[in-house]
Amino acid sequence: MTRRRIGKKLAIWLLVFCLGASSAREVQAAGISALLESAGTREAQDPARESSQDGSGEEGENKETAAAEESVEETAGVPAQEEPFFENMPDDVAEETAEAEEEEETVIVSDEESVEIQLALAREGSLETLMNRFDNLGIVDIESGYLNVREKPSENGKVIGKMVGNDICDIQETSGSWYYILSGPVEGYVAKEYIVTGDRAISMAFEAMDNPKITVDTDVLNVRTEPSEDSEILDRLDENERYDVIKSQGDWIQIELDNDSVGYVSANYVTLGYTLGRAIEYEEPEESIRQQIVDYAMQFIGNPYVWGGVSLINGCDCSGFTMKVYQKFGVQLDHYSVTQAEQGRRVSSDNMQPGDLIFYAKGGTINHVTMYIGNGKCVGAQSERAGIQVRSWTYRTPVKIVNVLD
């Protein structure tokens, strides 16, 4: 355990983490109010995004960022689904202590505690950064499913993007009962009734920043079974991929890959912070059975993950999700990812189509399945933390792709 000195401000944040979520909201209320007050008077800003990478530990970098021996071809031109709002994490928490005229209090914290404090500071800083970057913040207020972004302000307008609950956007103008928005790579019209604005949007954004994530800062990063460079490599992550943080352990961070797969990554090659989702691009193809299947599956985004479950509303696991979606269209699949991988025709990533099933493995055994929806994305029941959600189809290394339709 290393000893670090921090000032009163960081001591308060440590107290916040000890008190729990409800107390944290009370302690932070004054800070949020100040941000809300300043939002009304600030000028529109477009601060340059900062980025940092720890250049220390050359030997560690060679081990932890080694390129994978085998790679999976990716669909070219896949847009990023999210953009993070980060304040750069300090190399030493002591640097965060502001100079004060009065004598400062001293608190001794461990490495794990210092990471928690950094995340607390990042959460408030992320909200402030968000407010500075958005002239008119809007946040999607739906409990499940998705919100269509349309080319024209009409229910008959072509769908060009999709958003889920707590995704954010910058509102450009109003057209009757529609907002024209910018969100990630998408710009178009959304129904006003599903978008929250003003002070409530800022409060919702803060509440939505409840799960810290890591963002990979190097080309390829090893995920290991234990917090050690000598442990087995479980998976490899690509640059800019994002994963939920479970806990920190010294110089290592435990992340969730999916519900039955967790691993450790070196803290030297990731950025800690909070992110809110943006719209993803959507290309509306000609009506087909595959498109019907994808549209049906995406109705359940945001619903819970339940191990062993088969309810698309109340909760299902990964194979339960694909089984129930295909059951709707007369295709019978087993409730087990291993056997689902044998219930169709194997295809290459070059020939993959919306509706095809993508399988992932742990220790050489298939343990997870998702459905490809096009544009480099997949939908599936991911984990108890994430529920049913959309991700990049290569968020883990796929081991098999199966066509169960033809």
Backbone hydrogen bonds in HBPLUS format (Angstrom, degrees):
<---DONOR---> <-ACCEPTOR-->    atom                        ^
c    i                          cat <-CA-CA->   ^        H-A-AA   ^      H-
h    n   atom  resd res      DA  || num        DHA   H-A  angle D-A-AA Bond
n    s   type  num  typ     dist DA aas  dist angle  dist       angle   num
A0011-ALA N   A0007-GLY O   3.07 MM   4  6.32 150.2  2.16 148.8 158.1     1
A0012-ILE N   A0008-LYS O   2.99 MM   4  6.24 150.4  2.08 151.8 158.1     2
A0013-TRP N   A0009-LYS O   3.28 MM   4  6.64 153.0  2.35 139.0 145.6     3
A0014-LEU N   A0010-LEU O   2.96 MM   4  6.24 152.8  2.03 147.8 155.0     4
A0015-LEU N   A0011-ALA O   3.03 MM   4  6.30 152.1  2.11 142.9 150.3     5
A0016-VAL N   A0012-ILE O   2.90 MM   4  6.25 147.7  2.00 145.3 155.0     6
A0017-PHE N   A0013-TRP O   3.10 MM   4  6.46 153.7  2.17 149.7 154.4     7
A0018-CYS N   A0014-LEU O   3.14 MM   4  6.43 147.6  2.25 143.1 152.1     8
A0019-LEU N   A0015-LEU O   2.94 MM   4  6.15 148.7  2.04 152.2 160.5     9
A0020-GLY N   A0016-VAL O   3.35 MM   4  6.57 146.4  2.47 147.7 154.2    10
A0024-ALA N   A0020-GLY O   2.83 MM   4  5.93 149.6  1.92 150.4 160.7    11
A0025-ARG N   A0021-ALA O   3.05 MM   4  6.36 150.4  2.14 149.8 156.1    12
A0026-GLU N   A0022-SER O   3.35 MM   4  6.70 150.4  2.44 140.5 147.5    13
A0026-GLU N   A0023-SER O   3.04 MM   3  5.10 116.6  2.46  95.4 110.8    14
A0027-VAL N   A0023-SER O   2.93 MM   4  6.24 165.7  1.95 159.7 162.7    15
A0028-GLN N   A0024-ALA O   2.93 MM   4  6.04 152.3  2.00 149.1 156.6    16
A0029-ALA N   A0025-ARG O   3.00 MM   4  5.87 113.1  2.46 134.0 148.4    17
A0029-ALA N   A0026-GLU O   3.23 MM   3  5.15 151.3  2.32  98.1 106.6    18
A0031-GLY N   A0028-GLN O   2.99 MM   3  5.28 116.9  2.40 104.5 120.0    19
A0032-ILE N   A0028-GLN O   3.03 MM   4  6.37 157.9  2.08 159.2 165.9    20
A0033-SER N   A0029-ALA O   2.91 MM   4  6.14 161.8  1.94 152.6 157.9    21
A0034-ALA N   A0030-ALA O   3.03 MM   4  6.27 152.6  2.10 144.2 151.1    22
A0035-LEU N   A0031-GLY O   3.07 MM   4  6.36 151.0  2.16 142.7 150.5    23
A0036-LEU N   A0032-ILE O   2.85 MM   4  6.15 158.9  1.89 155.9 161.7    24
A0037-GLU N   A0033-SER O   2.89 MM   4  6.09 153.5  1.96 146.6 153.9    25
A0038-SER N   A0034-ALA O   2.95 MM   4  6.16 155.1  2.01 145.1 151.5    26
A0039-ALA N   A0035-LEU O   2.98 MM   4  6.12 134.5  2.19 141.0 153.1    27
A0041-THR N   A0038-SER O   3.16 MM   3  5.49 148.4  2.26 106.6 115.3    28
A0042-ARG N   A0038-SER O   3.07 MM   4  6.06 131.8  2.31 153.2 165.6    29
A0061-GLU N   A0057-GLY O   2.91 MM   4  6.16 151.3  2.00 150.6 159.4    30
A0062-ASN N   A0058-GLU O   3.08 MM   4  6.37 151.2  2.17 146.2 152.2    31
A0063-LYS N   A0059-GLU O   3.29 MM   4  6.65 147.4  2.40 142.0 150.3    32
A0063-LYS N   A0060-GLY O   3.09 MM   3  5.18 120.7  2.46  95.1 109.7    33
A0064-GLU N   A0060-GLY O   2.78 MM   4  5.92 165.6  1.80 159.7 164.1    34
A0065-THR N   A0061-GLU O   2.91 MM   4  5.53 141.1  2.06 142.9 147.9    35
A0222-ASN N   A0064-GLU O   2.94 MM 158  5.33 160.4  1.98 148.5 152.4    36
A0095-GLU N   A0092-ASP O   2.93 MM   3  5.70 154.5  1.99 122.9 129.2    37
A0096-GLU N   A0093-VAL O   2.96 MM   3  5.58 160.3  1.99 118.0 124.2    38
A0097-THR N   A0094-ALA O   3.13 MM   3  5.62 165.0  2.16 113.9 118.6    39
A0114-SER N   A0110-SER O   2.91 MM   4  6.13 151.1  2.00 146.3 154.8    40
A0115-VAL N   A0111-ASP O   3.09 MM   4  6.39 148.3  2.19 148.1 155.4    41
A0116-GLU N   A0112-GLU O   3.15 MM   4  6.51 153.6  2.22 145.9 153.0    42
A0117-ILE N   A0113-GLU O   2.98 MM   4  6.30 153.0  2.05 148.4 155.6    43
A0118-GLN N   A0114-SER O   2.94 MM   4  6.17 157.4  2.00 145.0 151.2    44
A0119-LEU N   A0115-VAL O   2.96 MM   4  6.24 153.9  2.03 147.7 154.3    45
A0120-ALA N   A0116-GLU O   3.00 MM   4  6.31 150.1  2.09 143.9 152.0    46
A0121-LEU N   A0117-ILE O   2.99 MM   4  6.29 162.9  2.02 156.9 160.4    47
A0122-ALA N   A0118-GLN O   2.84 MM   4  6.02 150.9  1.93 144.1 153.4    48
A0123-ARG N   A0119-LEU O   2.92 MM   4  6.10 144.2  2.05 144.0 152.3    49
A0125-GLY N   A0121-LEU O   2.96 MM   4  6.16 163.9  1.99 150.4 155.8    50
A0126-SER N   A0122-ALA O   2.65 MM   4  5.69 147.4  1.75 145.4 154.0    51
A0127-LEU N   A0123-ARG O   3.22 MM   4  6.45 154.0  2.29 142.4 147.7    52
A0128-GLU N   A0124-GLU O   3.15 MM   4  6.46 158.5  2.20 147.7 153.3    53
A0129-THR N   A0125-GLY O   2.90 MM   4  6.12 157.6  1.95 148.4 154.7    54
A0130-LEU N   A0126-SER O   2.89 MM   4  6.07 157.7  1.94 146.6 152.9    55
A0131-MET N   A0127-LEU O   3.02 MM   4  6.28 158.9  2.06 149.3 153.9    56
A0132-ASN N   A0128-GLU O   3.05 MM   4  6.29 147.2  2.16 143.6 152.5    57
A0133-ARG N   A0129-THR O   3.04 MM   4  6.24 139.1  2.21 146.1 156.9    58
A0133-ARG N   A0130-LEU O   3.18 MM   3  5.25 129.7  2.44  95.9 108.9    59
A0134-PHE N   A0130-LEU O   3.15 MM   4  6.27 129.7  2.42 146.5 158.2    60
A0171-ILE N   A0136-ASN O   2.91 MM  35  5.33 169.6  1.92 156.5 152.9    61
A0138-GLY N   A0169-CYS O   2.94 MM  31  5.16 153.1  2.01 150.9 149.0    62
A0169-CYS N   A0138-GLY O   2.90 MM  31  5.16 146.3  2.01 148.4 149.3    63
A0139-ILE N   A0196-VAL O   3.01 MM  57  5.32 150.7  2.10 143.2 152.4    64
A0196-VAL N   A0139-ILE O   2.95 MM  57  5.32 173.1  1.95 151.6 152.7    65
A0140-VAL N   A0167-ASP O   2.90 MM  27  5.44 164.0  1.92 160.0 165.4    66
A0166-ASN N   A0140-VAL O   2.93 MM  26  4.97 173.9  1.93 137.0 137.7    67
A0141-ASP N   A0194-TYR O   2.88 MM  53  5.35 169.5  1.89 149.5 151.5    68
A0145-GLY N   A0301-ILE O   2.55 MM 156  4.59 144.0  1.68 149.3 153.1    69
A0147-LEU N   A0163-MET O   2.59 MM  16  4.97 158.5  1.64 147.5 155.4    70
A0163-MET N   A0147-LEU O   2.85 MM  16  4.97 148.5  1.95 139.4 149.6    71
A0149-VAL N   A0161-GLY O   2.80 MM  12  4.71 160.2  1.84 137.3 132.3    72
A0160-ILE N   A0149-VAL O   2.79 MM  11  5.77 162.7  1.82 159.5 165.6    73
A0161-GLY N   A0149-VAL O   3.23 MM  12  4.71 139.5  2.41 137.5 133.7    74
A0150-ARG N   A0189-TYR O   2.76 MM  39  4.98 169.5  1.77 146.9 147.8    75
A0189-TYR N   A0150-ARG O   2.76 MM  39  4.98 171.9  1.76 148.5 150.4    76
A0151-GLU N   A0158-LYS O   2.76 MM   7  5.31 152.5  1.83 151.1 160.7    77
A0154-SER N   A0152-LYS O   2.77 MM   2  5.58 135.9  1.96 110.4  96.0    78
A0157-GLY N   A0154-SER O   2.90 MM   3  5.08 162.7  1.93 109.6 115.1    79
A0282-TYR N   A0160-ILE O   2.94 MM 122  4.91 153.7  2.01 122.9 117.5    80
A0162-LYS N   A0280-ILE O   3.02 MM 118  5.57 150.0  2.11 149.8 159.2    81
A0280-ILE N   A0162-LYS O   3.02 MM 118  5.57 162.0  2.05 154.7 158.1    82
A0167-ASP N   A0164-VAL O   3.06 MM   3  5.74 151.7  2.14 143.6 143.5    83
A0168-ILE N   A0277-GLY O   2.90 MM 109  6.29 157.9  1.94 164.6 160.0    84
A0170-ASP N   A0182-LEU O   2.82 MM  12  5.17 162.0  1.85 152.2 158.4    85
A0182-LEU N   A0170-ASP O   2.97 MM  12  5.17 144.7  2.10 134.8 145.9    86
A0172-GLN N   A0180-TYR O   2.73 MM   8  5.50 164.0  1.75 162.3 167.5    87
A0180-TYR N   A0173-GLU O   2.88 MM   7  5.30 170.7  1.89 153.2 154.5    88
A0175-SER N   A0178-TRP O   2.80 MM   3  5.10 174.4  1.81 153.2 153.5    89
A0178-TRP N   A0175-SER O   3.04 MM   3  5.10 145.2  2.17 112.5 122.9    90
A0192-LYS N   A0177-SER O   3.02 MM  15  5.59 175.8  2.02 137.1 138.2    91
A0179-TYR N   A0190-VAL O   2.90 MM  11  5.44 165.1  1.93 161.1 165.5    92
A0190-VAL N   A0179-TYR O   2.94 MM  11  5.44 151.6  2.02 149.3 158.6    93
A0181-ILE N   A0188-GLY O   2.78 MM   7  5.61 164.9  1.81 169.3 168.2    94
A0188-GLY N   A0181-ILE O   3.13 MM   7  5.61 142.5  2.28 140.3 151.5    95
A0183-SER N   A0186-VAL O   2.84 MM   3  5.32 163.6  1.87 167.5 169.2    96
A0186-VAL N   A0183-SER O   2.98 MM   3  5.32 161.1  2.02 132.9 133.2    97
A0194-TYR N   A0191-ALA O   3.24 MM   3  6.05 167.2  2.26 122.0 125.6    98
A0195-ILE N   A0192-LYS O   3.02 MM   3  5.35 172.0  2.02 121.6 122.8    99
A0201-ALA N   A0198-GLY O   3.06 MM   3  5.40 124.7  2.38 103.9 117.3   100
A0202-ILE N   A0198-GLY O   3.28 MM   4  6.72 152.7  2.36 148.8 156.2   101
A0203-SER N   A0199-ASP O   2.99 MM   4  6.30 160.9  2.02 152.1 157.2   102
A0204-MET N   A0200-ARG O   2.86 MM   4  6.04 158.6  1.91 147.9 154.1   103
A0205-ALA N   A0201-ALA O   2.88 MM   4  6.06 153.1  1.96 144.5 152.0   104
A0206-PHE N   A0202-ILE O   3.04 MM   4  6.31 155.6  2.10 147.0 152.9   105
A0207-GLU N   A0203-SER O   3.00 MM   4  6.29 161.5  2.04 149.4 154.4   106
A0208-ALA N   A0204-MET O   2.88 MM   4  6.06 147.0  1.99 146.0 155.3   107
A0209-MET N   A0206-PHE O   3.15 MM   3  5.31 145.0  2.28 100.5 110.6   108
A0245-VAL N   A0212-PRO O   3.01 MM  33  5.70 162.1  2.04 148.7 144.4   109
A0213-LYS N   A0273-GLY O   2.82 MM  60  5.62 168.9  1.83 167.5 171.1   110
A0273-GLY N   A0213-LYS O   3.06 MM  60  5.62 145.9  2.18 158.4 164.9   111
A0214-ILE N   A0243-TYR O   2.91 MM  29  5.51 154.2  1.97 153.8 161.3   112
A0243-TYR N   A0214-ILE O   3.14 MM  29  5.51 149.6  2.24 143.6 152.7   113
A0215-THR N   A0271-THR O   2.91 MM  56  5.14 141.3  2.07 136.6 148.8   114
A0271-THR N   A0215-THR O   2.91 MM  56  5.14 150.0  2.00 138.9 148.6   115
A0216-VAL N   A0241-GLU O   3.06 MM  25  5.61 160.4  2.10 156.1 162.0   116
A0240-ASN N   A0216-VAL O   2.94 MM  24  4.89 171.3  1.95 131.8 133.7   117
A0217-ASP N   A0269-TYR O   2.90 MM  52  5.33 169.3  1.91 147.1 144.5   118
A0239-GLU N   A0219-ASP O   3.15 MM  20  4.80 126.9  2.44 133.3 127.6   119
A0221-LEU N   A0237-LEU O   2.87 MM  16  5.06 158.0  1.92 142.1 149.3   120
A0237-LEU N   A0221-LEU O   2.78 MM  16  5.06 164.8  1.80 147.5 151.2   121
A0223-VAL N   A0235-ASP O   2.78 MM  12  5.02 161.3  1.81 151.7 145.8   122
A0234-LEU N   A0223-VAL O   2.57 MM  11  5.39 152.0  1.65 151.0 160.6   123
A0235-ASP N   A0223-VAL O   3.29 MM  12  5.02 154.9  2.35 128.3 132.6   124
A0224-ARG N   A0264-TYR O   2.82 MM  40  5.05 169.8  1.83 148.6 149.5   125
A0264-TYR N   A0224-ARG O   2.78 MM  40  5.05 158.8  1.82 144.5 151.6   126
A0225-THR N   A0232-GLU O   2.97 MM   7  5.66 152.3  2.05 157.2 165.0   127
A0228-SER N   A0226-GLU O   2.75 MM   2  5.53 138.6  1.92 107.6  94.5   128
A0231-SER N   A0228-SER O   3.21 MM   3  5.49 166.1  2.23 108.7 112.9   129
A0241-GLU N   A0238-ASP O   3.24 MM   3  5.86 160.0  2.28 135.0 136.1   130
A0256-GLU N   A0244-ASP O   3.17 MM  12  5.69 151.8  2.25 148.6 155.0   131
A0246-ILE N   A0254-GLN O   2.83 MM   8  5.47 175.2  1.84 154.9 154.0   132
A0254-GLN N   A0247-LYS O   2.77 MM   7  5.34 160.1  1.81 161.9 168.1   133
A0249-GLN N   A0252-TRP O   2.74 MM   3  5.13 171.9  1.75 156.2 154.7   134
A0252-TRP N   A0249-GLN O   3.07 MM   3  5.13 153.8  2.14 114.8 122.0   135
A0267-ALA N   A0251-ASP O   2.87 MM  16  5.43 175.2  1.87 148.8 147.4   136
A0253-ILE N   A0265-VAL O   2.95 MM  12  5.47 159.1  1.99 155.5 162.4   137
A0265-VAL N   A0253-ILE O   2.99 MM  12  5.47 155.7  2.05 144.7 151.1   138
A0255-ILE N   A0263-GLY O   2.82 MM   8  5.62 159.9  1.86 159.7 166.6   139
A0263-GLY N   A0255-ILE O   3.14 MM   8  5.62 156.4  2.20 147.8 154.5   140
A0257-LEU N   A0261-SER O   2.88 MM   4  5.43 153.4  1.95 152.1 159.4   141
A0258-ASP N   A0261-SER O   3.20 MM   3  5.17 160.9  2.23 136.9 141.1   142
A0261-SER N   A0258-ASP O   3.06 MM   3  5.17 167.6  2.08 118.6 118.6   143
A0259-ASN N   A0382-GLN O   3.08 MM 123  6.35 151.6  2.17 152.8 146.1   144
A0269-TYR N   A0266-SER O   3.34 MM   3  6.06 171.4  2.34 118.9 121.1   145
A0292-GLN N   A0288-SER O   2.99 MM   4  6.28 155.9  2.05 150.4 157.3   146
A0293-ILE N   A0289-ILE O   3.01 MM   4  6.24 152.7  2.08 145.3 152.1   147
A0294-VAL N   A0290-ARG O   3.00 MM   4  6.31 163.9  2.03 153.0 156.6   148
A0295-ASP N   A0291-GLN O   2.88 MM   4  6.03 169.0  1.89 153.5 156.7   149
A0296-TYR N   A0292-GLN O   2.97 MM   4  6.07 154.4  2.03 142.7 149.8   150
A0297-ALA N   A0293-ILE O   2.92 MM   4  6.15 162.5  1.95 151.4 156.2   151
A0298-MET N   A0294-VAL O   2.99 MM   4  6.20 154.6  2.06 153.1 159.3   152
A0299-GLN N   A0296-TYR O   3.19 MM   3  5.50 154.6  2.26 106.6 114.3   153
A0300-PHE N   A0297-ALA O   3.28 MM   3  6.05 166.2  2.30 117.8 121.5   154
A0301-ILE N   A0298-MET O   3.46 MM   3  5.47 172.4  2.46 106.9 107.2   155
A0303-ASN N   A0300-PHE O   3.10 MM   3  5.70 164.3  2.13 137.3 139.5   156
A0302-GLY N   A0388-ILE O   2.78 MM  86  5.26 169.9  1.79 144.5 147.6   157
A0388-ILE N   A0303-ASN O   2.91 MM  85  5.56 159.7  1.95 166.4 169.8   158
A0306-VAL N   A0316-CYS O   3.02 MM  10  4.70 157.3  2.08 100.9 108.2   159
A0309-GLY N   A0306-VAL O   2.90 MM   3  5.08 161.5  1.93 129.3 131.5   160
A0317-ASP N   A0309-GLY O   3.25 MM   8  5.53 147.6  2.36 130.6 121.7   161
A0311-SER N   A0315-GLY O   3.04 MM   4  5.03 146.0  2.16 143.0 133.1   162
A0315-GLY N   A0311-SER O   2.90 MM   4  5.03 141.4  2.05 128.3 135.8   163
A0321-PHE N   A0317-ASP O   2.86 MM   4  6.04 146.9  1.97 153.3 161.4   164
A0322-THR N   A0318-CYS O   3.31 MM   4  6.66 167.7  2.32 149.5 149.9   165
A0323-MET N   A0319-SER O   2.92 MM   4  5.91 155.3  1.98 141.4 149.3   166
A0324-LYS N   A0320-GLY O   3.00 MM   4  6.05 165.2  2.03 144.2 147.7   167
A0325-VAL N   A0321-PHE O   3.00 MM   4  6.17 160.6  2.04 154.3 160.0   168
A0326-TYR N   A0322-THR O   3.12 MM   4  6.16 169.8  2.13 146.5 149.4   169
A0327-GLN N   A0323-MET O   2.90 MM   4  6.00 140.9  2.06 140.3 152.2   170
A0329-PHE N   A0326-TYR O   2.95 MM   3  5.27 143.4  2.08 106.1 116.7   171
A0331-VAL N   A0326-TYR O   3.02 MM   5  5.15 160.9  2.05 144.5 138.3   172
A0330-GLY N   A0327-GLN O   3.14 MM   3  5.09 163.3  2.17 111.2 110.0   173
A0340-GLN N   A0336-TYR O   2.95 MM   4  6.14 152.8  2.03 154.7 163.5   174
A0341-ALA N   A0337-SER O   3.11 MM   4  6.22 146.0  2.23 143.6 150.0   175
A0342-GLU N   A0339-THR O   3.00 MM   3  5.23 154.1  2.07 105.5 113.8   176
A0343-GLN N   A0340-GLN O   3.03 MM   3  5.08 164.3  2.06 108.2 113.2   177
A0345-ARG N   A0403-ASN O   2.88 MM  58  5.11 162.9  1.91 146.1 142.6   178
A0403-ASN N   A0345-ARG O   2.81 MM  58  5.11 171.7  1.81 146.2 147.8   179
A0347-VAL N   A0401-ILE O   2.98 MM  54  5.65 161.5  2.02 140.9 144.8   180
A0351-ASN N   A0348-SER O   3.10 MM   3  5.34 135.7  2.30 101.5 112.9   181
A0352-MET N   A0349-SER O   3.42 MM   3  5.00 164.1  2.44  95.3  99.6   182
A0356-ASP N   A0353-GLN O   3.02 MM   3  5.77 164.5  2.04 146.6 148.6   183
A0355-GLY N   A0372-TYR O   2.73 MM  17  5.43 169.0  1.74 153.2 153.6   184
A0372-TYR N   A0356-ASP O   2.88 MM  16  5.51 170.7  1.89 168.4 170.9   185
A0357-LEU N   A0402-VAL O   2.91 MM  45  5.19 159.6  1.95 160.0 157.4   186
A0402-VAL N   A0357-LEU O   2.84 MM  45  5.19 161.6  1.88 150.3 156.7   187
A0358-ILE N   A0370-THR O   2.86 MM  12  5.25 166.4  1.88 144.1 148.5   188
A0370-THR N   A0358-ILE O   2.92 MM  12  5.25 153.1  1.99 147.4 156.2   189
A0359-PHE N   A0400-LYS O   2.82 MM  41  5.16 166.9  1.83 166.8 165.7   190
A0399-VAL N   A0359-PHE O   2.82 MM  40  5.85 166.5  1.84 150.4 154.8   191
A0360-TYR N   A0368-HIS O   2.94 MM   8  5.18 157.1  1.99 146.0 147.5   192
A0367-ASN N   A0360-TYR O   2.91 MM   7  6.17 158.7  1.95 145.9 151.4   193
A0362-LYS N   A0365-THR O   2.89 MM   3  5.40 159.1  1.93 144.6 144.3   194
A0365-THR N   A0362-LYS O   3.15 MM   3  5.40 167.4  2.17 112.7 115.3   195
A0371-MET N   A0379-VAL O   2.89 MM   8  5.33 166.3  1.91 150.3 155.0   196
A0379-VAL N   A0371-MET O   2.81 MM   8  5.33 153.3  1.89 149.1 155.8   197
A0373-ILE N   A0377-LYS O   3.00 MM   4  5.77 174.7  2.00 141.6 142.4   198
A0377-LYS N   A0374-GLY O   3.06 MM   3  5.67 158.3  2.11 119.0 125.1   199
A0393-TRP N   A0376-GLY O   3.16 MM  17  5.95 162.3  2.19 129.9 132.7   200
A0378-CYS N   A0391-ARG O   2.75 MM  13  5.49 154.1  1.81 160.8 167.6   201
A0391-ARG N   A0378-CYS O   2.94 MM  13  5.49 156.9  1.99 152.7 160.2   202
A0380-GLY N   A0389-GLN O   3.20 MM   9  5.88 152.8  2.28 147.5 154.2   203
A0389-GLN N   A0380-GLY O   3.05 MM   9  5.88 153.6  2.12 162.1 157.9   204
A0382-GLN N   A0387-GLY O   2.96 MM   5  5.65 156.3  2.02 142.7 139.5   205
A0387-GLY N   A0383-SER O   2.68 MM   4  5.34 159.6  1.72 149.5 155.4   206
A0395-TYR N   A0392-SER O   3.02 MM   3  5.31 146.1  2.14 124.5 120.5   207
